[in-house]
């Protein structure tokens, strides 16, 4: 056997913030022109203690021939105690 020092990596720090963001665009043309835009996010704050904060949102907006045909905004926020 040979002797040697084992090198251990320090443990990774826990993630406190988790953020996801998304966006999209759809454009069509033909007999009528249509456009749709969407954007969303998810956010979690978890300090590895008592309270966890979560939030998310979604925005959708659509137009056909210059007239709004879809419009939605959703927001959610929550705090939980572990």
Residue pairs with C-beta under 8 A, 6 or more apart in sequence:
14 46
14 48
15 46
16 45
16 46
16 47
16 48
17 43
17 44
17 45
18 42
18 43
18 44
18 46
19 41
19 42
19 43
19 44
20 41
20 42
20 43
21 39
21 40
21 41
22 38
22 39
22 40
22 41
23 37
23 38
23 39
23 40
24 36
24 37
24 38
24 39
25 35
25 36
25 37
25 38
26 34
26 35
26 36
27 33
27 34
27 35
28 34
28 35
32 64
32 65
33 64
33 65
33 66
34 62
34 63
34 64
34 65
34 69
35 62
35 63
36 60
36 61
36 62
36 63
36 70
37 59
37 60
37 61
37 62
38 58
38 59
38 60
38 61
39 58
39 59
40 56
40 57
40 58
40 59
41 55
41 56
41 57
42 54
42 55
42 56
43 54
43 55
43 56
44 52
44 53
44 54
45 52
45 53
45 54
46 52
46 53
49 82
50 81
50 82
51 79
51 80
51 81
51 82
52 79
52 80
52 81
52 82
53 77
53 78
53 79
54 76
54 77
54 78
54 79
54 80
55 75
55 76
55 77
55 78
56 75
56 76
57 73
57 74
57 75
57 76
58 72
58 73
58 74
59 72
59 73
59 74
60 70
60 71
60 72
60 73
61 68
61 70
61 71
61 72
62 68
62 69
62 70
62 71
63 69
